[in-house]
Structure formats: structure tokens, C-alpha cells
């Protein structure tokens, strides 16, 4: 990239570190940013600094928030007897968009992965067990990713929670709406057959 001024090169390099941003996208973003007005740049910079300094983890569910307890945990209209366990805060946003679930959440901030050196002590598993013990929870829904790590995490937590007399369920897995069977992988097909229901 020696044909760019050094300052622009650095901007492209930093933007390219963002997830999902390749070199071309980083260049487009950099050119867009340098064409912004001083006020727009100041506003963007302020938003970045403010987000980094103000975003914290909810003291109950470990979702991201800008206060001690997030809006979901504070909402008395939510089902207080159900907890949906997810790997990241992004998962909560995806579930909330569907407008189907009305319980509470617990964010693990990862999944058990021995190959990556991530054990139960590295995710919010202990905090989940404490939360279940301190509240009248009747169901825990495992909504971890359908990966080896996500499945291992769900199984591990399920084995710890079940003896407490709490119902442990797992989100159904199967063929996505609009998908063609010929392009569906074997594991998804197996799970779809296992989770079939009466029509």
C-alpha cells in the first residue's frame, strides 16, 4: 500500500483489524471517513470512546449494558423463572429480534474448548449455577451454538443443572426455512430427523 499517505495507510490497517472487514472494505471505509466533516469525525470519535468507557457487563446476566443491571433483567414483565443461556451478547440481540422468547438470559462469554485452552472456569458457568441456586428458576434453555464447542458446553452445563431439579432444554436444530435438502449437511439432517414433530 505504499501509494497511500502513511496516515491513510494506518487508518486502513486499523480498520482492517475489525471482524469481517477485508482490505477493500477497509479502504472504502477509510476514504469515507476522511471525507467526513470535522463534526462528523468528532461525533464518531466520541461514540467510540464513550462506548468503550461506558459499556459494562450486567451484574445479573453478563449481557452488555451501560448501567449496573440491563433493561432485560430489570423488566418485571419478563418470565423470571426461565433463563436462556447464550455464548455472546450478539446471540441475545438475534433472539430478541424474533420476539418469541420472554424470559431472562445468561451470557457465558465463550464456550468450553479444551483445544483452545478454554475450560468451564473461563466462561460464566459458575455464575449461572449461583444464579439458579439463588432464584426460583424452573427451566434453563441451552442456546449455545450448534458447534462441537457449543454442544460440549450445553452438555456440561446440563449435567450440572439437571440434579438441581431444574428442567434443562436445548434449542431445536434442523433445516432452515427456505433451504434445499440437497445442500443441507449430514449433521443438520440427522438433527432434523431427531427433532421432527407431528403436523
C-alpha positions as CSV (number, residue, x, y, z in Angstrom):
1,X,0.0,0.0,0.0
2,X,3.0,2.3,-0.4
3,X,0.9,4.6,-2.8
4,X,-1.2,5.9,0.1
5,X,-0.1,8.6,2.6
6,X,1.2,7.0,5.8
7,X,-1.7,8.3,7.9
8,X,-4.2,6.8,5.5
9,X,-2.3,3.5,5.4
10,X,-2.5,3.4,9.2
11,X,-6.3,4.0,9.1
12,X,-6.8,1.3,6.5
13,X,-4.6,-1.1,8.6
14,X,-6.6,-0.4,11.8
15,X,-10.0,-0.7,10.1
16,X,-8.8,-4.0,8.5
17,X,-8.4,-5.4,12.0
18,X,-12.2,-5.3,12.5
19,X,-14.0,-8.6,12.1
20,X,-15.5,-9.1,8.6
21,X,-13.5,-6.2,7.1
22,X,-11.1,-7.1,4.3
23,X,-8.6,-4.8,2.7
24,X,-11.0,-3.5,0.1
25,X,-13.7,-2.7,2.7
26,X,-11.1,-1.1,4.9
27,X,-10.0,1.1,2.0
28,X,-13.7,2.1,1.3
29,X,-14.3,2.9,4.9
30,X,-11.0,4.9,5.2
31,X,-11.9,7.0,2.2
32,X,-15.4,7.6,3.5
33,X,-14.0,8.6,6.9
34,X,-11.5,11.1,5.5
35,X,-14.3,12.7,3.6
36,X,-16.5,13.3,6.7
37,X,-16.8,16.8,8.1
38,X,-14.9,17.7,11.3
39,X,-18.2,17.5,13.3
40,X,-19.0,14.0,11.9
41,X,-15.4,12.8,12.8
42,X,-15.8,14.3,16.3
43,X,-19.1,12.6,16.7
44,X,-17.8,9.2,15.5
45,X,-14.7,9.5,17.7
46,X,-16.8,10.4,20.7
47,X,-19.2,7.5,20.1
48,X,-16.2,5.1,20.0
49,X,-14.6,6.4,23.2
50,X,-18.0,6.6,25.0
51,X,-18.9,3.0,24.0
52,X,-15.6,1.7,25.2
53,X,-15.7,3.6,28.5
54,X,-19.4,3.2,29.4
55,X,-20.3,-0.4,28.2
56,X,-20.1,-2.8,31.1
57,X,-21.5,-6.3,31.9
58,X,-24.8,-6.6,33.6
59,X,-24.3,-7.8,37.2
60,X,-27.0,-10.4,36.8
61,X,-26.8,-11.9,33.3
62,X,-23.5,-10.6,32.0
63,X,-25.1,-9.0,28.9
64,X,-23.5,-5.8,27.7
65,X,-25.2,-2.7,29.1
66,X,-24.4,0.9,30.1
67,X,-25.7,0.5,33.7
68,X,-25.4,-2.0,36.5
69,X,-28.4,-4.1,35.6
70,X,-29.5,-4.4,32.0
71,X,-33.0,-3.5,30.8
72,X,-34.0,-7.2,30.2
73,X,-33.1,-8.1,33.8
74,X,-34.9,-5.0,35.2
75,X,-38.1,-5.7,33.3
76,X,-40.7,-7.2,35.7
77,X,-42.8,-8.4,32.7
78,X,-40.2,-10.9,31.7
79,X,-40.6,-14.5,32.8
80,X,-38.4,-14.7,35.9
81,X,-38.4,-18.5,36.0
82,X,-36.7,-19.2,32.7
83,X,-33.1,-18.5,31.7
84,X,-31.8,-18.8,28.1
85,X,-28.1,-19.5,28.1
86,X,-26.1,-18.0,25.2
87,X,-22.5,-17.7,24.3
88,X,-22.4,-14.0,23.5
89,X,-24.4,-10.8,23.8
90,X,-24.9,-10.9,20.0
91,X,-27.0,-14.0,20.5
92,X,-29.4,-12.1,22.7
93,X,-30.0,-9.5,20.0
94,X,-30.7,-12.2,17.5
95,X,-33.2,-14.0,19.8
96,X,-34.9,-10.7,20.8
97,X,-35.5,-9.8,17.1
98,X,-37.6,-12.9,16.8
99,X,-39.9,-11.7,19.6
100,X,-40.7,-15.2,20.6
101,X,-38.8,-15.6,23.9
102,X,-39.8,-13.5,27.0
103,X,-37.6,-14.9,29.8
104,X,-34.2,-13.9,31.1
105,X,-30.7,-14.6,29.7
106,X,-27.3,-15.6,30.9
107,X,-24.3,-14.8,28.7
108,X,-21.4,-17.3,29.0
109,X,-18.9,-15.2,27.1
110,X,-17.5,-18.2,25.3
111,X,-17.7,-22.0,25.1
112,X,-15.7,-24.8,26.5
113,X,-12.9,-25.7,24.1
114,X,-10.0,-27.8,25.5
115,X,-8.1,-27.4,22.3
116,X,-8.1,-23.6,22.8
117,X,-7.4,-23.9,26.5
118,X,-10.9,-22.7,27.5
119,X,-12.4,-24.6,30.4
120,X,-15.5,-24.2,32.5
121,X,-13.6,-21.7,34.7
122,X,-13.1,-19.4,31.7
123,X,-16.8,-18.9,31.0
124,X,-19.6,-17.7,33.2
125,X,-20.7,-21.2,34.2
126,X,-20.2,-20.8,38.0
127,X,-22.2,-17.6,37.9
128,X,-25.0,-19.4,36.1
129,X,-25.1,-22.1,38.8
130,X,-25.1,-19.5,41.6
131,X,-28.0,-17.6,39.8
132,X,-30.1,-20.8,39.5
133,X,-29.5,-21.6,43.2
134,X,-30.4,-18.1,44.4
135,X,-33.6,-17.8,42.3
136,X,-36.7,-19.9,41.6
137,X,-35.6,-21.0,38.1
138,X,-37.8,-23.7,36.6
139,X,-36.2,-24.0,33.1
140,X,-32.8,-23.3,31.6
141,X,-32.7,-23.2,27.8
142,X,-29.4,-24.0,26.2
143,X,-29.0,-21.8,23.2
144,X,-25.3,-22.3,22.6
145,X,-24.0,-22.5,19.1
146,X,-24.5,-25.8,17.1
147,X,-20.8,-26.4,17.1
148,X,-18.6,-29.0,18.8
149,X,-17.8,-26.4,21.5
150,X,-21.3,-25.2,21.9
151,X,-22.7,-28.8,22.2
152,X,-20.0,-29.7,24.7
153,X,-20.8,-26.6,26.8
154,X,-24.5,-27.3,26.7
155,X,-23.9,-31.0,27.8
156,X,-21.5,-29.9,30.5
157,X,-23.9,-27.3,32.0
158,X,-26.9,-29.6,31.5
159,X,-25.2,-32.3,33.6
160,X,-24.6,-29.8,36.4
161,X,-28.0,-28.2,36.3
162,X,-30.3,-31.3,36.0
163,X,-29.6,-32.6,39.5
164,X,-30.8,-29.3,40.9
165,X,-34.3,-30.3,39.8
166,X,-34.4,-27.6,37.1
167,X,-35.7,-28.6,33.6
168,X,-32.9,-28.2,31.0
169,X,-33.8,-27.9,27.3
170,X,-31.9,-27.3,24.1
171,X,-33.0,-25.2,21.2
172,X,-34.2,-27.4,18.3
173,X,-31.9,-27.8,15.4
174,X,-32.7,-28.7,11.8
175,X,-33.2,-27.5,8.3
176,X,-33.5,-23.7,8.0
177,X,-36.6,-22.2,6.3
178,X,-36.0,-21.8,2.6
179,X,-33.1,-24.3,2.5
180,X,-32.9,-27.1,-0.1
181,X,-32.3,-30.6,1.2
182,X,-29.6,-31.3,-1.4
183,X,-27.4,-28.5,0.1
184,X,-28.1,-29.5,3.8
185,X,-25.2,-31.1,5.6
186,X,-25.5,-34.6,7.2
187,X,-25.4,-33.4,10.8
188,X,-28.2,-30.9,10.2
189,X,-30.3,-33.6,8.6
190,X,-29.7,-36.0,11.5
191,X,-30.7,-33.3,14.0
192,X,-33.8,-32.5,11.8
193,X,-34.9,-36.2,11.9
194,X,-34.3,-36.4,15.6
195,X,-36.3,-33.2,16.3
196,X,-39.2,-34.0,14.0
197,X,-42.7,-33.1,15.2
198,X,-46.2,-34.1,14.4
199,X,-48.1,-31.9,11.9
